[in-house]
Amino acid sequence: MNALEEKYIHYEKIKEAIHYMDENFSYQPKLDEIASHIGLSKHHFSRTFKEYVGVTPMQFLQATTISHAKEHLKTSKSLLDTSYDLGLSSPSRLHELFVNFVGVTPNEYKKMGINLDITYGFGITPFGKAMIAVTKKGICALEFYDKNYEEVLNRLKNTWSNAKFVLDEEKAQELLNEIFEKNKKINIFVKGTNFQINVWKALLNIPEGELSTYSDIATYLDKPKAVRAVATAIGSNHIGFLIPCHRVISKTAAMGGYRWGIPRKRILLSYEHNLKSN
C-alpha cells in the first residue's frame, strides 16, 4: 500500500467518525463509542486520526467550532489585502504560485468545447475519491465524490458539451498523485463568466490554513453588495482543492455549504491548519 492509498483509507474512517459525531452531537459521544462505531479500537482510532489530521478527535471538534472560526475571521480581510499588496514575493501567495490559472477565451466559452480533447478518469486522494479531467491547457475539473460518480461526470460533460472525452484511469491517478503528493506546478483551465473567474482567482489569495468570508471576497473585488453572487460563484467552482473554495465560510463563522460535503470541508481545513502549524 502506497502513502496515498493509506491516506485515502484514513480519510474514509475519519469522515465516518465526523459524520457520527455530528449526528450525535447533542449527547457528546465518548471517544470509545465513536471508535466502536467505525470498527476501530479507541487507541487505534485516536492514533489514526492524529496521524492524519494532526490533532486528537476531541481537539478537532474544538478546532472546528464557531468560536474558533470567529478568531480566524478577525484577520480575514487584512490577509486578503496583504496578500494582494505584497505580490508574488509573499509567502501567503504560495498557492497561487502552485497553480497557474488559465481562463477560456470568449470564443472558447461559446463553442462549449468544440475541437477540445478531454482526458478524464477516477482515482483516490487523501480526501476521498475524485474525478479529474485535463486538456492540453490544463486541468478543467477536479471533483470529489462518494457514490455519485455519475453526477460529477455528467457535470463535466454538460460543461464541455461539444468536447471529445477519453477515459484514462491510469492518467487520472497519475495527475492526482502529482497534485496531492508531489506538489508540482499545476495548470488549470477554467470555464466561467468574467465574474466567476475573478472570484475563483481571489480564492487563490487565501493562505493555506486560513479562512475568509463571502463578504470579504466581495469587498476584495470592490463589489461589497455582491455577497450572494460571490457565494453562487464559489458554489459553482468545478476544480476542488486547487481553487480553494473550502477556505470560505459565512460571516457568522458557520461552515456554510460545500459542493463536496461539509465533513470533507472540515477535514480539509483542519488538515491545512495542521500543515501550517508544523
N, C-alpha and C positions, 0 to 999 in steps of 0.2 A: 504494500500500500504506500503510495507516494504522499507527500505533505499535503497536497491539495485535496486528495481523497479523504485524508484524515480530518482536515478542517471541515469538509463537507459533512461528514458523519457527526462531528461535534456540533456543527450548526443545527442539524436536524434535531438533535437531542435538546439543545438549548432552546430552540424555537418551541418545541413541545412543552418544555418546562415553563417558559414565559407565558404561553397560552393558558396553562393550568393555573399559574399564579394570578393571571388577570381574571380568569373565570371565578376564582375562589378568594378574591382579594378581601371580601367583606369579613372573613373569619381568619385571615392571616395564617395560611397553612405553614406547618413546620417544615424544616429542611428535609427530614427523613420521609415525610409524607410526599413531598414533591419528587424526591428521588425514587421512591417506590412506584409512583405513578408512571414514570418514564422507564422503569425497568432497570434502574441502577442502584447500587448501594449508596448510602449517604456520602461516604468518603470519596467514592469514585465520581459521583455526580459533582461534588464540590470542587474536586481537583480538576475534572474536565472543564467545568465552567470557568474556573480561574485561569487555566492554561489558554483558553480561547479568548475570553473577554478581558482578562487581566485583573478582575476583582471577584469576590465571592458572590454567590447568588443574592444574599441579603444586601451586600454593598451595591450590587447592580440595581436593585429596586430603589434604594435611596438615591442613586445617581441618575435615575430617570424620573424622579418625581417633579412635579411642577415647581416646587420651591428651588430645586437645583437648577432647573432650566431657566428660571427667572434670574438667577445670579449670572448665568452666561449671557442672557439677553441685555444686561446692563451695558455691555460693551459692543453690542451687535452693530449699531450704526457706525461707531468710531472705527471698528475693524474694517468695514467696507470702505469708508473714506480713506483710512490709512493705506489700505491695500491699493486703492486707486492712485493716491498721491505718490507713493513710493515707487511704483512701477515694477519692472521685472527684477530689480535687484532685491526686492523684499522677500524674505522667507515665506510670507503669507501668500505669495503667488506661486508656490511650488506646484499646486495642482494645475494651474494654467500652463506652467512650463511643461508639465507632463502630458497635457492634452493640447493638440493642435486642432483648432476649431475651423472647419470649412463649411460654409453655408451654400445651399444650392443657389444658382442664378435664377432670376425671374423666369427665364426661358425653360430652365430645367424643371422648375416648380410646375409650370403649365403643362409640360409634357408627361408628368407623372411617371417618369422612369423609362421613356422610350429609348431604346438602344442601350439600356443600362443593364449590366450583368450583376446580379446579387448572389453571392455565395452565403449560405446560411446553414446553421446546424444547432444541435442541442448538446449541452455539456453540464459539468458541475463547477461550482465556485465555492469559496469559503462561506457564502451566504445563500446557499441553496442551488437549485437547478436554474439554468439560464439558457435562453436562446440568443444567439448572436448572429448578426448579418453584416457583410462587408462588401464594399465596392472598391474599384481601383483608387477612389479618392479617400476612402477611409471607412470606418465602422459606421453603419447607418442605423443600427438597432442593437440594443443590449437590454433584454427584458428578463427579469426573474419570473419564475412561475413555480407552482406547486403541482397541481394536477391539470391546470388549464392551459396546456401547451398549445392546443388548437386556437385558443383565444389570442395568444401573443403572435402566433403565426398568421392568423387572419388579419391582425392589425398591421403587420408588416406588409402583407400583400395588398391591403387596401391603401396603405400609404404610398406604395410604389406600384400602382395597379398595372402599368404597362411594361414593367421590367421583366427580364428573364431570370427565373430563380433556379439555382443549382444547389442541391443538398450535398453537404460535405461535412460529416460529423467529425472526422479527424482534424480538418482545418479549423472547425469551430472550437474544439478543445484546445488546440494549439494557441489560438487567439486568446481564449480565456486564461490560459496559463501565463501568457505574456502580460496580460492586464493585472492579474491578481498575484502573480508570483515574481515576475522578473522586472516589473516597474519600467518597462521600455516606453519610449516616446510613442504616443498613440495619436493617429489621425482620426478625427470623427467627421462624418459627412451628414449634416443635419438638414431636414426639410421642414420649414415653418415660415410663418409670416415674419416680417421685419420685427414686429413687437415681440413675438415669441423668441426669436433668435437673440434679441437684446437681453431678454430676461434670462435665457439659458447662459449667455456669456457672463452676466452678472453673478450667477451662481458660482462660477469658477473663482470668484474673488473671495469666497467664504473659506477661510483656512480650515484645514483638516482638524477635526476635533472641536470645532466651534459651531455656534448656531446663529441664525438670523431669522427675521420675521418677514412675512409678506409685505408688511407696511414699510419696513426698512428697504427692501428691494425696490419698491415703488418709488420711495424718496430718492434712492440712489440713482434711479433712471430719470429723475426730475419729473415724475408723474405721481405725486403723492396721493392723488384721488383714485388712482387706478389699482387699488389693492385687490379688488375682486378679479380684475383682468390678469394681474400678476399671478394670483393663485390658480387661475384657469390655465395660464401658460405653463406654470410649473407642473400642474397635474397632467398636462399633455406631453411632457417630456418622454421620449421613447428610447433614450440612451441612459439607463440607470448607472449609478456609481460614477461613471466618467463625467456626467453632468450631475453634480451632487445635490439633487433636489431633496435628498434626505436630511440636509442640514437646515432646512427651513421649517419653522413651526409657527403657530399662531401667536399673536401679540399677548394672549393670556398665558402663554407658555404651554398650552396643550399641544400634543404631538400633531394634531391636525390629520389630514388624510395622507395616504401614500399608496400609489398605484399598486405596489407590490407587497402591501401588508404592513400594518403598524408594528408587529413583533420584529419583522425584518429591519424596519427603520430604527427601532430602538437598539437592536444588536449592532447595526452599522455605526450608530452614533457612539455607543459605548466602546466598541472596538477601536474606533478612530481616537476617541478620548484617551484610551489606554496607550495607543501608539505614541500620541503626543506627549503623554506623561513620562514615557520611557525615553 
